[in-house]
Structures are given as C-alpha cells and as structure tokens.
Amino acid sequence: MSKTTLALGLCLFASQSALIVMAPVLAEAATDLHVSTSAAGQLRTVAGLAAGITALLVTRATRVVGLGRLLLGGSVLLALASAASAAAPTFALLVLAQLPLGVGVAVMTSTATLAAAEWVPAELRTRTLSWALVGQPAAWIVGMPLVGVLGNRSWRYGWLALPLTGAVGAAALVASRRHGPPVAVPALSARAALADGTVARWLAAELFTNAGWAGTLVYSGALFAQSYDTSTRATGCLLALAAVAYVAGNLASRRLVDSDPRPTLLAFTVVLGLLVALFGLARPDAATSAALLAGASAAAGGRTLVTSAFALALPPAVRPAATSLRAATMQLGYFAGSVAAGAALALGGYGAVGCAMGAFFVASSVVASAAAGDELPSPRPAGDPSR
C-alpha cells in the first residue's frame, strides 16, 4: 500500500471515527448527561448540518487551496473538536463541540475522495479509492470493540482513542503535501454541476440513501443495548462484525466499477432498504439482528465503492463539485436521518426506526429508477488513462 493510499485511508478513518464513536455508548452517555437516548442521538444532526454546509463550500476552496493543506486543516480541526467533546461537562457543550467537528469531517471526507483521483494516475484510481475507503469501516472494526471496552469506564475515552488519535496521525501523513498546488483543472461551480440532470438525480438518490443508512447507524448500538441488554463490549464487537461485512462488500464489488453503475446502485439500494427495515422490525435475538446489520453493511460497502468510482469517473472539471456535493449529501443525510430516526424512536420504537429508514431507501430507488434512461456523463469507464 502506497503512502498516498495510507494517508487518504487514515483521513477517512479519522472522519468516520468522529461519526460513530458514540454508537456503542450512546445509551450510557445519555444517562450520564441526563438526556434521553433519542435526544443524545441528535448530536449527529448538529455535526451533520455543519458538515453539510461546509461540504458545499469545498469546491470553491479547491480552486485556491491545495488538497494537502485542506486535509491538514481538517485534521487539526477534527483533533481539537474531539478533545473538546471528550472534556465537555454538559450536553449543551458537547453539542457545541459538534460544530467544528462537522466542519473537519466534511473537509476531510470530500477532499480525501477527490485526492484519490488527483494524486494518482488514472489507471490506479479504482484501486486507490477502494483501499482508501477501507478506512471508514476500519474505524468500526478497530473502534467499536475499543470504545466498548473503554465505555465500561467512561464514554469520554472513546473520543481520545479514536478520532483524536486518528486525526493526529492523518495530519502527520498529509503534512508533507501542504504546499501542493490547487486542483489544476478549473472546477465548475456546484450550481453548474447540478445543472446536469444526471448528476442532480444521482445526488438526490445519494441524499436519500445516506439519510437511511445514517439513521440506522446512529441507533444501531442502542438497539442492541436496549433490545437485548448487551454490554458495551458486546455491542462494540457486534458493530465491528458489521464493519467487516462492509469491507467484504467493498472488495467484492471492485469488478462492478467499470460497468454501467446505475443498475448496480439500484440493486444495492433495494437490498439495503429491505434489510434495514427488517433490522428494526425483526428482533427475535441479538444474532438475527447482527446478521441483518451485517448484510446491510455488505451492501452499503459495495454501493459506496461503486458510487464513489462514478463520481471520480466524471469529467475533471465536474469532479471537484461532484465529490463535494456528494460529501454534502452524506452529511446532510446524517442530519435528516438522525432527525427522522430520533423522531421514529420516540414515537414507535426501533420498529418505527426500521420503517422510516427503509422509506428513505425506497425514495432513493424511485429516483434511481427515474434516472435509468439518463446518458452517462462520460462513455469511458473509470480508470481510462486517456481521460
């Protein structure tokens, strides 16, 4: 694995760690801070909103600031926000710390994905992207058991062990690229990119998908803890198993990248909707719930690789806007998914959460089906060195 791939993977590891560090200890943190579990889950809505707004501005930043400098700044901001989250004495201050956290996550997520196309030759793009994306589930695989163990003492330790450590490591690896130039090809604005119907419909489907998956992840740990009384350690291990399935789905889907992505994305979305709905509705025992979450995670891993490769296969002038807008759909999806899942949990329990999140995937499938006749932005497959 090259240093570039390792650096980008660690950036995605750190940013994903910040998003999931509360998952196995959400119920415990809510008790400690004297709020309900559904209210504690809204931490992601704050970070998601800040990240979504920031992601919309990243396209403009790539025109004047090098990708290395953006990644370094995002890493430092994420490290500071993680330390503040660990030290927050009240729920209100913990919420406040999520604002800079969301900004750092947005910068690192969108910029790292774009760098996978800008920092390597075109023929290595898919391989680099695939391995870099492993950084996200690696945060689950490493972090969930670790946070589960640390959670037996305090939920605060997870912030120090995961996003803070990951952000410091990412900063060390990208520091050497801080003097790099901005993106060489003049980038289209976000508005111009959205004028392309194919891109706009793809992003709409991404928003619905990300909302459904985010809402599922935010309350997945609490579902195990409150449905089956699993310990924080056991909950972390179950979530880590789901992340292993995510990696498997990612690696198994490499061969699908060079084909027309639309049927593949639609199939993954339909499977996700079904499994997520069952994850909330069918809870006979912890093993069944773990299997359903693992299946959904495998589909999510495959879908993430295919849709990310689609973004990087767009024409170079469109690529920065497309990647930053997709990052915005991820973060705004966390905002919408967390709000919807929290409301569903308060009103109807985890069964209602499964139905609500499944509805997001249905909406994504409808949009994806409507886009089936769109002309692809480029007839050449991802990795074509002539581009």
VOROGU-668339 format. One record per residue (C-alpha): residue number from 1; x, y, z negated. Coordinates in steps of 0.2 Angstrom, whole numbers, padded with zeros to 4 digits. Layout:
resi = NUM | X = X | Y = Y | Z = Z
...
END
This chain:
resi = 1 | X = 0000 | Y = 0000 | Z = 0000
resi = 2 | X = 0007 | Y = 0017 | Z = 0005
resi = 3 | X = 0010 | Y = 0032 | Z = -0007
resi = 4 | X = -0004 | Y = 0041 | Z = 0003
resi = 5 | X = -0017 | Y = 0027 | Z = 0000
resi = 6 | X = -0012 | Y = 0026 | Z = -0018
resi = 7 | X = -0014 | Y = 0044 | Z = -0021
resi = 8 | X = -0031 | Y = 0045 | Z = -0012
resi = 9 | X = -0037 | Y = 0030 | Z = -0021
resi = 10 | X = -0032 | Y = 0037 | Z = -0038
resi = 11 | X = -0041 | Y = 0053 | Z = -0034
resi = 12 | X = -0057 | Y = 0043 | Z = -0031
resi = 13 | X = -0053 | Y = 0033 | Z = -0046
resi = 14 | X = -0052 | Y = 0048 | Z = -0057
resi = 15 | X = -0068 | Y = 0057 | Z = -0050
resi = 16 | X = -0078 | Y = 0041 | Z = -0051
resi = 17 | X = -0072 | Y = 0038 | Z = -0069
resi = 18 | X = -0079 | Y = 0055 | Z = -0074
resi = 19 | X = -0096 | Y = 0050 | Z = -0067
resi = 20 | X = -0098 | Y = 0033 | Z = -0075
resi = 21 | X = -0088 | Y = 0035 | Z = -0091
resi = 22 | X = -0104 | Y = 0037 | Z = -0101
resi = 23 | X = -0113 | Y = 0022 | Z = -0093
resi = 24 | X = -0109 | Y = 0009 | Z = -0106
resi = 25 | X = -0110 | Y = 0020 | Z = -0121
resi = 26 | X = -0125 | Y = 0031 | Z = -0116
resi = 27 | X = -0137 | Y = 0025 | Z = -0130
resi = 28 | X = -0123 | Y = 0027 | Z = -0143
resi = 29 | X = -0119 | Y = 0044 | Z = -0138
resi = 30 | X = -0137 | Y = 0049 | Z = -0138
resi = 31 | X = -0139 | Y = 0043 | Z = -0156
resi = 32 | X = -0123 | Y = 0052 | Z = -0161
resi = 33 | X = -0128 | Y = 0068 | Z = -0153
resi = 34 | X = -0146 | Y = 0067 | Z = -0159
resi = 35 | X = -0155 | Y = 0067 | Z = -0142
resi = 36 | X = -0165 | Y = 0053 | Z = -0133
resi = 37 | X = -0157 | Y = 0041 | Z = -0121
resi = 38 | X = -0166 | Y = 0049 | Z = -0106
resi = 39 | X = -0160 | Y = 0067 | Z = -0111
resi = 40 | X = -0142 | Y = 0061 | Z = -0113
resi = 41 | X = -0143 | Y = 0054 | Z = -0095
resi = 42 | X = -0146 | Y = 0071 | Z = -0089
resi = 43 | X = -0128 | Y = 0075 | Z = -0091
resi = 44 | X = -0126 | Y = 0069 | Z = -0074
resi = 45 | X = -0139 | Y = 0081 | Z = -0067
resi = 46 | X = -0128 | Y = 0096 | Z = -0073
resi = 47 | X = -0112 | Y = 0089 | Z = -0066
resi = 48 | X = -0121 | Y = 0083 | Z = -0050
resi = 49 | X = -0129 | Y = 0101 | Z = -0047
resi = 50 | X = -0112 | Y = 0109 | Z = -0050
resi = 51 | X = -0103 | Y = 0096 | Z = -0039
resi = 52 | X = -0116 | Y = 0098 | Z = -0025
resi = 53 | X = -0115 | Y = 0116 | Z = -0024
resi = 54 | X = -0096 | Y = 0115 | Z = -0024
resi = 55 | X = -0095 | Y = 0102 | Z = -0010
resi = 56 | X = -0105 | Y = 0114 | Z = 0001
resi = 57 | X = -0090 | Y = 0126 | Z = 0000
resi = 58 | X = -0076 | Y = 0114 | Z = 0003
resi = 59 | X = -0077 | Y = 0116 | Z = 0022
resi = 60 | X = -0073 | Y = 0134 | Z = 0021
resi = 61 | X = -0059 | Y = 0130 | Z = 0008
resi = 62 | X = -0050 | Y = 0118 | Z = 0020
resi = 63 | X = -0048 | Y = 0132 | Z = 0033
resi = 64 | X = -0037 | Y = 0142 | Z = 0021
resi = 65 | X = -0030 | Y = 0130 | Z = 0008
resi = 66 | X = -0021 | Y = 0114 | Z = 0011
resi = 67 | X = -0029 | Y = 0097 | Z = 0006
resi = 68 | X = -0015 | Y = 0093 | Z = -0006
resi = 69 | X = -0017 | Y = 0110 | Z = -0015
resi = 70 | X = -0036 | Y = 0107 | Z = -0016
resi = 71 | X = -0033 | Y = 0089 | Z = -0023
resi = 72 | X = -0021 | Y = 0096 | Z = -0036
resi = 73 | X = -0033 | Y = 0109 | Z = -0041
resi = 74 | X = -0047 | Y = 0097 | Z = -0043
resi = 75 | X = -0037 | Y = 0085 | Z = -0053
resi = 76 | X = -0031 | Y = 0098 | Z = -0065
resi = 77 | X = -0049 | Y = 0105 | Z = -0067
resi = 78 | X = -0055 | Y = 0087 | Z = -0070
resi = 79 | X = -0042 | Y = 0084 | Z = -0083
resi = 80 | X = -0047 | Y = 0099 | Z = -0093
resi = 81 | X = -0065 | Y = 0096 | Z = -0092
resi = 82 | X = -0063 | Y = 0078 | Z = -0098
resi = 83 | X = -0053 | Y = 0084 | Z = -0113
resi = 84 | X = -0067 | Y = 0097 | Z = -0117
resi = 85 | X = -0080 | Y = 0083 | Z = -0115
resi = 86 | X = -0071 | Y = 0072 | Z = -0127
resi = 87 | X = -0070 | Y = 0086 | Z = -0140
resi = 88 | X = -0087 | Y = 0093 | Z = -0138
resi = 89 | X = -0095 | Y = 0094 | Z = -0156
resi = 90 | X = -0113 | Y = 0096 | Z = -0149
resi = 91 | X = -0124 | Y = 0090 | Z = -0135
resi = 92 | X = -0125 | Y = 0108 | Z = -0128
resi = 93 | X = -0106 | Y = 0110 | Z = -0127
resi = 94 | X = -0105 | Y = 0093 | Z = -0119
resi = 95 | X = -0117 | Y = 0099 | Z = -0106
resi = 96 | X = -0107 | Y = 0114 | Z = -0103
resi = 97 | X = -0091 | Y = 0104 | Z = -0100
resi = 98 | X = -0100 | Y = 0095 | Z = -0086
resi = 99 | X = -0100 | Y = 0111 | Z = -0075
resi = 100 | X = -0081 | Y = 0112 | Z = -0072
resi = 101 | X = -0081 | Y = 0093 | Z = -0072
resi = 102 | X = -0093 | Y = 0093 | Z = -0057
resi = 103 | X = -0083 | Y = 0106 | Z = -0048
resi = 104 | X = -0067 | Y = 0095 | Z = -0050
resi = 105 | X = -0076 | Y = 0079 | Z = -0044
resi = 106 | X = -0083 | Y = 0087 | Z = -0029
resi = 107 | X = -0066 | Y = 0094 | Z = -0023
resi = 108 | X = -0058 | Y = 0078 | Z = -0026
resi = 109 | X = -0071 | Y = 0067 | Z = -0018
resi = 110 | X = -0074 | Y = 0077 | Z = -0002
resi = 111 | X = -0055 | Y = 0081 | Z = 0000
resi = 112 | X = -0049 | Y = 0064 | Z = -0003
resi = 113 | X = -0061 | Y = 0057 | Z = 0010
resi = 114 | X = -0055 | Y = 0070 | Z = 0023
resi = 115 | X = -0037 | Y = 0067 | Z = 0019
resi = 116 | X = -0039 | Y = 0049 | Z = 0024
resi = 117 | X = -0041 | Y = 0055 | Z = 0042
resi = 118 | X = -0029 | Y = 0070 | Z = 0042
resi = 119 | X = -0014 | Y = 0062 | Z = 0033
resi = 120 | X = -0013 | Y = 0045 | Z = 0043
resi = 121 | X = -0013 | Y = 0040 | Z = 0061
resi = 122 | X = -0030 | Y = 0036 | Z = 0069
resi = 123 | X = -0026 | Y = 0018 | Z = 0071
resi = 124 | X = -0023 | Y = 0017 | Z = 0052
resi = 125 | X = -0038 | Y = 0027 | Z = 0047
resi = 126 | X = -0050 | Y = 0012 | Z = 0043
resi = 127 | X = -0038 | Y = 0003 | Z = 0033
resi = 128 | X = -0033 | Y = 0018 | Z = 0023
resi = 129 | X = -0051 | Y = 0023 | Z = 0020
resi = 130 | X = -0055 | Y = 0005 | Z = 0014
resi = 131 | X = -0041 | Y = 0004 | Z = 0002
resi = 132 | X = -0044 | Y = 0022 | Z = -0005
resi = 133 | X = -0062 | Y = 0018 | Z = -0008
resi = 134 | X = -0057 | Y = 0004 | Z = -0019
resi = 135 | X = -0053 | Y = 0017 | Z = -0031
resi = 136 | X = -0071 | Y = 0020 | Z = -0035
resi = 137 | X = -0076 | Y = 0003 | Z = -0040
resi = 138 | X = -0059 | Y = 0001 | Z = -0048
resi = 139 | X = -0065 | Y = 0014 | Z = -0061
resi = 140 | X = -0079 | Y = 0002 | Z = -0065
resi = 141 | X = -0068 | Y = -0014 | Z = -0066
resi = 142 | X = -0055 | Y = -0006 | Z = -0077
resi = 143 | X = -0065 | Y = 0007 | Z = -0086
resi = 144 | X = -0081 | Y = -0002 | Z = -0091
resi = 145 | X = -0073 | Y = -0015 | Z = -0102
resi = 146 | X = -0061 | Y = -0002 | Z = -0108
resi = 147 | X = -0075 | Y = 0010 | Z = -0113
resi = 148 | X = -0085 | Y = -0004 | Z = -0120
resi = 149 | X = -0071 | Y = -0009 | Z = -0132
resi = 150 | X = -0067 | Y = 0009 | Z = -0136
resi = 151 | X = -0085 | Y = 0013 | Z = -0138
resi = 152 | X = -0085 | Y = 0002 | Z = -0154
resi = 153 | X = -0076 | Y = 0016 | Z = -0162
resi = 154 | X = -0082 | Y = 0031 | Z = -0153
resi = 155 | X = -0089 | Y = 0035 | Z = -0136
resi = 156 | X = -0077 | Y = 0050 | Z = -0135
resi = 157 | X = -0062 | Y = 0040 | Z = -0132
resi = 158 | X = -0068 | Y = 0034 | Z = -0115
resi = 159 | X = -0066 | Y = 0052 | Z = -0109
resi = 160 | X = -0047 | Y = 0052 | Z = -0114
resi = 161 | X = -0044 | Y = 0034 | Z = -0107
resi = 162 | X = -0052 | Y = 0036 | Z = -0090
resi = 163 | X = -0055 | Y = 0052 | Z = -0081
resi = 164 | X = -0042 | Y = 0062 | Z = -0091
resi = 165 | X = -0028 | Y = 0049 | Z = -0088
resi = 166 | X = -0034 | Y = 0046 | Z = -0070
resi = 167 | X = -0034 | Y = 0065 | Z = -0066
resi = 168 | X = -0016 | Y = 0067 | Z = -0073
resi = 169 | X = -0010 | Y = 0053 | Z = -0063
resi = 170 | X = -0019 | Y = 0059 | Z = -0047
resi = 171 | X = -0011 | Y = 0076 | Z = -0050
resi = 172 | X = 0006 | Y = 0069 | Z = -0051
resi = 173 | X = 0004 | Y = 0060 | Z = -0035
resi = 174 | X = -0003 | Y = 0074 | Z = -0024
resi = 175 | X = 0008 | Y = 0087 | Z = -0031
resi = 176 | X = 0021 | Y = 0084 | Z = -0018
resi = 177 | X = 0008 | Y = 0089 | Z = -0004
resi = 178 | X = 0003 | Y = 0105 | Z = -0012
resi = 179 | X = 0012 | Y = 0115 | Z = 0001
resi = 180 | X = 0004 | Y = 0107 | Z = 0016
resi = 181 | X = -0005 | Y = 0117 | Z = 0029
resi = 182 | X = -0024 | Y = 0119 | Z = 0030
resi = 183 | X = -0033 | Y = 0107 | Z = 0042
resi = 184 | X = -0026 | Y = 0110 | Z = 0059
resi = 185 | X = -0042 | Y = 0110 | Z = 0070
resi = 186 | X = -0053 | Y = 0124 | Z = 0067
resi = 187 | X = -0068 | Y = 0117 | Z = 0057
resi = 188 | X = -0086 | Y = 0120 | Z = 0061
resi = 189 | X = -0097 | Y = 0128 | Z = 0048
resi = 190 | X = -0109 | Y = 0117 | Z = 0038
resi = 191 | X = -0123 | Y = 0126 | Z = 0047
resi = 192 | X = -0116 | Y = 0122 | Z = 0064
resi = 193 | X = -0113 | Y = 0104 | Z = 0059
resi = 194 | X = -0131 | Y = 0102 | Z = 0053
resi = 195 | X = -0137 | Y = 0109 | Z = 0070
resi = 196 | X = -0133 | Y = 0092 | Z = 0077
resi = 197 | X = -0148 | Y = 0081 | Z = 0074
resi = 198 | X = -0138 | Y = 0065 | Z = 0072
resi = 199 | X = -0128 | Y = 0072 | Z = 0059
resi = 200 | X = -0143 | Y = 0080 | Z = 0050
resi = 201 | X = -0153 | Y = 0064 | Z = 0050
resi = 202 | X = -0138 | Y = 0054 | Z = 0044
resi = 203 | X = -0135 | Y = 0066 | Z = 0029
resi = 204 | X = -0154 | Y = 0066 | Z = 0025
resi = 205 | X = -0153 | Y = 0047 | Z = 0024
resi = 206 | X = -0137 | Y = 0048 | Z = 0013
resi = 207 | X = -0145 | Y = 0060 | Z = 0001
resi = 208 | X = -0160 | Y = 0048 | Z = -0002
resi = 209 | X = -0148 | Y = 0033 | Z = -0004
resi = 210 | X = -0136 | Y = 0042 | Z = -0016
resi = 211 | X = -0151 | Y = 0048 | Z = -0026
resi = 212 | X = -0157 | Y = 0030 | Z = -0028
resi = 213 | X = -0140 | Y = 0022 | Z = -0032
resi = 214 | X = -0135 | Y = 0036 | Z = -0044
resi = 215 | X = -0151 | Y = 0035 | Z = -0054
resi = 216 | X = -0148 | Y = 0016 | Z = -0055
resi = 217 | X = -0130 | Y = 0018 | Z = -0061
resi = 218 | X = -0134 | Y = 0031 | Z = -0074
resi = 219 | X = -0146 | Y = 0020 | Z = -0084
resi = 220 | X = -0138 | Y = 0003 | Z = -0079
resi = 221 | X = -0128 | Y = 0001 | Z = -0095
resi = 222 | X = -0143 | Y = 0007 | Z = -0106
resi = 223 | X = -0154 | Y = -0006 | Z = -0098
resi = 224 | X = -0143 | Y = -0020 | Z = -0104
resi = 225 | X = -0141 | Y = -0012 | Z = -0121
resi = 226 | X = -0159 | Y = -0009 | Z = -0124
resi = 227 | X = -0167 | Y = -0024 | Z = -0115
resi = 228 | X = -0155 | Y = -0037 | Z = -0121
resi = 229 | X = -0146 | Y = -0029 | Z = -0136
resi = 230 | X = -0129 | Y = -0032 | Z = -0128
resi = 231 | X = -0114 | Y = -0024 | Z = -0137
resi = 232 | X = -0105 | Y = -0010 | Z = -0129
resi = 233 | X = -0091 | Y = -0023 | Z = -0125
resi = 234 | X = -0103 | Y = -0035 | Z = -0116
resi = 235 | X = -0111 | Y = -0021 | Z = -0107
resi = 236 | X = -0095 | Y = -0014 | Z = -0100
resi = 237 | X = -0090 | Y = -0032 | Z = -0094
resi = 238 | X = -0107 | Y = -0034 | Z = -0085
resi = 239 | X = -0104 | Y = -0017 | Z = -0077
resi = 240 | X = -0087 | Y = -0022 | Z = -0072
resi = 241 | X = -0093 | Y = -0038 | Z = -0064
resi = 242 | X = -0104 | Y = -0027 | Z = -0053
resi = 243 | X = -0089 | Y = -0017 | Z = -0048
resi = 244 | X = -0080 | Y = -0032 | Z = -0042
resi = 245 | X = -0095 | Y = -0036 | Z = -0031
resi = 246 | X = -0094 | Y = -0018 | Z = -0024
resi = 247 | X = -0076 | Y = -0021 | Z = -0019
resi = 248 | X = -0080 | Y = -0038 | Z = -0011
resi = 249 | X = -0094 | Y = -0029 | Z = -0001
resi = 250 | X = -0082 | Y = -0016 | Z = 0004
resi = 251 | X = -0068 | Y = -0028 | Z = 0010
resi = 252 | X = -0081 | Y = -0040 | Z = 0019
resi = 253 | X = -0088 | Y = -0025 | Z = 0029
resi = 254 | X = -0072 | Y = -0019 | Z = 0037
resi = 255 | X = -0076 | Y = -0029 | Z = 0053
resi = 256 | X = -0093 | Y = -0019 | Z = 0054
resi = 257 | X = -0085 | Y = -0002 | Z = 0055
resi = 258 | X = -0081 | Y = -0002 | Z = 0074
resi = 259 | X = -0099 | Y = -0007 | Z = 0079
resi = 260 | X = -0114 | Y = 0005 | Z = 0080
resi = 261 | X = -0116 | Y = 0009 | Z = 0062
resi = 262 | X = -0135 | Y = 0013 | Z = 0062
resi = 263 | X = -0142 | Y = -0005 | Z = 0061
resi = 264 | X = -0129 | Y = -0010 | Z = 0048
resi = 265 | X = -0133 | Y = 0005 | Z = 0037
resi = 266 | X = -0152 | Y = 0002 | Z = 0039
resi = 267 | X = -0150 | Y = -0016 | Z = 0034
resi = 268 | X = -0139 | Y = -0012 | Z = 0019
resi = 269 | X = -0152 | Y = 0001 | Z = 0013
resi = 270 | X = -0166 | Y = -0011 | Z = 0014
resi = 271 | X = -0157 | Y = -0024 | Z = 0004
resi = 272 | X = -0152 | Y = -0010 | Z = -0009
resi = 273 | X = -0170 | Y = -0004 | Z = -0011
resi = 274 | X = -0176 | Y = -0022 | Z = -0014
resi = 275 | X = -0163 | Y = -0027 | Z = -0027
resi = 276 | X = -0163 | Y = -0010 | Z = -0036
resi = 277 | X = -0182 | Y = -0012 | Z = -0038
resi = 278 | X = -0180 | Y = -0029 | Z = -0045
resi = 279 | X = -0166 | Y = -0024 | Z = -0056
resi = 280 | X = -0178 | Y = -0013 | Z = -0065
resi = 281 | X = -0194 | Y = -0024 | Z = -0064
resi = 282 | X = -0187 | Y = -0041 | Z = -0067
resi = 283 | X = -0178 | Y = -0043 | Z = -0083
resi = 284 | X = -0180 | Y = -0061 | Z = -0089
resi = 285 | X = -0162 | Y = -0061 | Z = -0096
resi = 286 | X = -0146 | Y = -0052 | Z = -0095
resi = 287 | X = -0139 | Y = -0065 | Z = -0082
resi = 288 | X = -0153 | Y = -0061 | Z = -0070
resi = 289 | X = -0151 | Y = -0043 | Z = -0072
resi = 290 | X = -0132 | Y = -0044 | Z = -0070
resi = 291 | X = -0134 | Y = -0054 | Z = -0054
resi = 292 | X = -0146 | Y = -0042 | Z = -0046
resi = 293 | X = -0135 | Y = -0027 | Z = -0050
resi = 294 | X = -0120 | Y = -0037 | Z = -0043
resi = 295 | X = -0130 | Y = -0040 | Z = -0027
resi = 296 | X = -0135 | Y = -0022 | Z = -0026
resi = 297 | X = -0117 | Y = -0017 | Z = -0029
resi = 298 | X = -0110 | Y = -0028 | Z = -0015
resi = 299 | X = -0122 | Y = -0020 | Z = -0003
resi = 300 | X = -0118 | Y = -0002 | Z = -0009
resi = 301 | X = -0099 | Y = -0006 | Z = -0006
resi = 302 | X = -0102 | Y = -0012 | Z = 0011
resi = 303 | X = -0113 | Y = 0003 | Z = 0015
resi = 304 | X = -0101 | Y = 0016 | Z = 0008
resi = 305 | X = -0087 | Y = 0010 | Z = 0019
resi = 306 | X = -0097 | Y = 0010 | Z = 0035
resi = 307 | X = -0105 | Y = 0027 | Z = 0032
resi = 308 | X = -0088 | Y = 0034 | Z = 0027
resi = 309 | X = -0080 | Y = 0027 | Z = 0043
resi = 310 | X = -0094 | Y = 0035 | Z = 0053
resi = 311 | X = -0090 | Y = 0052 | Z = 0045
resi = 312 | X = -0072 | Y = 0051 | Z = 0049
resi = 313 | X = -0075 | Y = 0045 | Z = 0067
resi = 314 | X = -0084 | Y = 0061 | Z = 0071
resi = 315 | X = -0075 | Y = 0074 | Z = 0082
resi = 316 | X = -0061 | Y = 0083 | Z = 0072
resi = 317 | X = -0070 | Y = 0100 | Z = 0072
resi = 318 | X = -0085 | Y = 0092 | Z = 0064
resi = 319 | X = -0076 | Y = 0081 | Z = 0052
resi = 320 | X = -0072 | Y = 0093 | Z = 0038
resi = 321 | X = -0090 | Y = 0099 | Z = 0037
resi = 322 | X = -0097 | Y = 0082 | Z = 0038
resi = 323 | X = -0086 | Y = 0075 | Z = 0024
resi = 324 | X = -0090 | Y = 0090 | Z = 0013
resi = 325 | X = -0109 | Y = 0089 | Z = 0016
resi = 326 | X = -0109 | Y = 0070 | Z = 0013
resi = 327 | X = -0100 | Y = 0074 | Z = -0004
resi = 328 | X = -0114 | Y = 0086 | Z = -0007
resi = 329 | X = -0127 | Y = 0073 | Z = -0004
resi = 330 | X = -0118 | Y = 0061 | Z = -0016
resi = 331 | X = -0118 | Y = 0074 | Z = -0030
resi = 332 | X = -0135 | Y = 0081 | Z = -0027
resi = 333 | X = -0140 | Y = 0063 | Z = -0026
resi = 334 | X = -0134 | Y = 0061 | Z = -0043
resi = 335 | X = -0144 | Y = 0077 | Z = -0048
resi = 336 | X = -0160 | Y = 0071 | Z = -0040
resi = 337 | X = -0158 | Y = 0053 | Z = -0045
resi = 338 | X = -0154 | Y = 0057 | Z = -0063
resi = 339 | X = -0169 | Y = 0068 | Z = -0065
resi = 340 | X = -0181 | Y = 0056 | Z = -0057
resi = 341 | X = -0174 | Y = 0041 | Z = -0066
resi = 342 | X = -0174 | Y = 0050 | Z = -0083
resi = 343 | X = -0192 | Y = 0055 | Z = -0080
resi = 344 | X = -0197 | Y = 0037 | Z = -0075
resi = 345 | X = -0189 | Y = 0030 | Z = -0090
resi = 346 | X = -0198 | Y = 0042 | Z = -0102
resi = 347 | X = -0214 | Y = 0038 | Z = -0093
resi = 348 | X = -0214 | Y = 0020 | Z = -0089
resi = 349 | X = -0198 | Y = 0012 | Z = -0095
resi = 350 | X = -0185 | Y = 0003 | Z = -0084
resi = 351 | X = -0198 | Y = -0005 | Z = -0073
resi = 352 | X = -0203 | Y = 0013 | Z = -0068
resi = 353 | X = -0185 | Y = 0017 | Z = -0065
resi = 354 | X = -0183 | Y = 0002 | Z = -0053
resi = 355 | X = -0198 | Y = 0008 | Z = -0043
resi = 356 | X = -0193 | Y = 0026 | Z = -0042
resi = 357 | X = -0176 | Y = 0022 | Z = -0037
resi = 358 | X = -0182 | Y = 0009 | Z = -0024
resi = 359 | X = -0193 | Y = 0023 | Z = -0017
resi = 360 | X = -0178 | Y = 0033 | Z = -0013
resi = 361 | X = -0171 | Y = 0019 | Z = -0003
resi = 362 | X = -0187 | Y = 0017 | Z = 0006
resi = 363 | X = -0186 | Y = 0036 | Z = 0011
resi = 364 | X = -0168 | Y = 0033 | Z = 0017
resi = 365 | X = -0174 | Y = 0018 | Z = 0028
resi = 366 | X = -0188 | Y = 0029 | Z = 0036
resi = 367 | X = -0176 | Y = 0042 | Z = 0040
resi = 368 | X = -0163 | Y = 0030 | Z = 0047
resi = 369 | X = -0176 | Y = 0021 | Z = 0057
resi = 370 | X = -0181 | Y = 0038 | Z = 0065
resi = 371 | X = -0163 | Y = 0041 | Z = 0070
resi = 372 | X = -0161 | Y = 0024 | Z = 0078
resi = 373 | X = -0163 | Y = 0032 | Z = 0096
resi = 374 | X = -0150 | Y = 0046 | Z = 0092
resi = 375 | X = -0135 | Y = 0047 | Z = 0103
resi = 376 | X = -0119 | Y = 0044 | Z = 0093
resi = 377 | X = -0108 | Y = 0060 | Z = 0091
resi = 378 | X = -0093 | Y = 0050 | Z = 0099
resi = 379 | X = -0094 | Y = 0035 | Z = 0110
resi = 380 | X = -0077 | Y = 0029 | Z = 0104
resi = 381 | X = -0075 | Y = 0018 | Z = 0089
resi = 382 | X = -0067 | Y = 0023 | Z = 0073
resi = 383 | X = -0048 | Y = 0022 | Z = 0074
resi = 384 | X = -0047 | Y = 0025 | Z = 0093
resi = 385 | X = -0029 | Y = 0033 | Z = 0095
resi = 386 | X = -0035 | Y = 0044 | Z = 0109
resi = 387 | X = -0046 | Y = 0055 | Z = 0099
END
